[in-house]
Amino acid sequence: MAPLLHFSEEAYRNILESLPTGVYVVDRERRIAFWSDGCERITGYRRHQAIGRSCGDNLLMHCDEQHDDLCEAACPLLDTMRDGHPRDSDAFSPTQ
């Protein structure tokens, strides 16, 4: 088995910024720790408006296809943080 590669924080940041989509990272308390240029482009929220806020503050107002608030009803991120199982979820913003 090949050893894991260890990158600097700056290298990870550059990798995430190079992705053609929006990426945000939260800490264990669900506070936004990283907000990519893609997130700014998609949401209109600037990095300084997002970093440090809890994703539970409902900044993005994620909802499911029935328009049920995912942060209130069934947050897939929180569920994964609790049990460690990956999840796929279709999440929408009320403006979509």
C-alpha positions as CSV (number, residue, x, y, z in Angstrom):
1,M,0.0,0.0,0.0
2,A,1.4,3.4,-1.0
3,P,1.9,5.9,1.8
4,L,-0.6,8.7,2.1
5,L,0.5,12.0,0.6
6,H,0.7,14.9,3.1
7,F,0.0,18.3,1.7
8,S,0.3,21.7,3.3
9,E,-2.9,23.6,4.1
10,E,-2.1,25.9,1.2
11,A,-1.9,22.9,-1.2
12,Y,-5.3,21.6,-0.1
13,R,-6.7,25.1,-0.5
14,N,-5.3,25.4,-4.1
15,I,-6.7,22.0,-5.0
16,L,-10.2,22.9,-3.7
17,E,-10.1,26.3,-5.5
18,S,-9.2,24.6,-8.7
19,L,-12.4,22.5,-8.8
20,P,-15.1,23.7,-11.2
21,T,-17.8,23.8,-8.5
22,G,-18.4,25.4,-5.2
23,V,-16.8,23.7,-2.2
24,Y,-17.1,24.6,1.5
25,V,-15.6,22.9,4.5
26,V,-17.0,22.8,8.0
27,D,-15.3,22.0,11.3
28,R,-16.7,19.6,13.9
29,E,-19.0,22.3,15.2
30,R,-20.4,22.8,11.7
31,R,-18.8,26.3,11.4
32,I,-17.7,27.1,7.9
33,A,-13.9,27.0,7.7
34,F,-13.4,27.2,4.0
35,W,-15.5,28.9,1.3
36,S,-14.3,28.6,-2.3
37,D,-14.4,31.1,-5.2
38,G,-17.0,28.7,-6.7
39,C,-19.2,29.1,-3.6
40,E,-19.0,32.9,-4.0
41,R,-20.0,32.6,-7.7
42,I,-22.9,30.3,-7.1
43,T,-24.4,31.8,-3.9
44,G,-23.4,35.4,-4.1
45,Y,-22.1,35.3,-0.6
46,R,-18.5,36.5,-0.2
47,R,-16.0,34.5,1.7
48,H,-16.0,36.9,4.7
49,Q,-19.8,36.6,4.9
50,A,-19.6,32.8,5.2
51,I,-16.5,31.8,7.1
52,G,-17.1,31.4,10.8
53,R,-20.8,31.0,10.5
54,S,-22.5,27.8,11.3
55,C,-24.0,26.0,8.4
56,G,-27.0,25.5,10.8
57,D,-27.6,29.2,10.6
58,N,-29.2,28.3,7.3
59,L,-27.1,30.7,5.2
60,L,-27.8,28.6,2.2
61,M,-31.4,27.6,3.2
62,H,-30.9,24.0,1.9
63,C,-34.2,22.2,1.3
64,D,-35.3,19.0,-0.3
65,E,-37.5,18.5,-3.3
66,Q,-40.6,18.9,-1.1
67,H,-39.1,22.3,0.1
68,D,-38.6,20.8,3.6
69,D,-35.7,22.6,5.4
70,L,-32.8,20.2,5.6
71,C,-31.1,22.0,8.4
72,E,-34.2,21.6,10.6
73,A,-35.6,18.2,9.5
74,A,-32.8,15.9,8.3
75,C,-29.4,17.5,7.8
76,P,-27.3,15.0,5.8
77,L,-24.1,16.6,6.9
78,L,-24.9,16.3,10.6
79,D,-26.1,12.7,10.1
80,T,-22.7,11.9,8.4
81,M,-20.8,13.6,11.2
82,R,-22.7,11.5,13.8
83,D,-22.4,8.1,12.2
84,G,-19.5,8.5,9.7
85,H,-21.5,7.1,6.7
86,P,-21.3,9.0,3.5
87,R,-24.5,10.3,2.0
88,D,-25.7,11.7,-1.3
89,S,-28.4,14.3,-1.1
90,D,-30.2,16.5,-3.5
91,A,-30.4,19.9,-1.9
92,F,-31.9,23.0,-3.3
93,S,-32.1,26.7,-2.4
94,P,-35.5,28.3,-2.4
95,T,-34.4,30.5,-5.4
96,Q,-33.6,27.4,-7.6
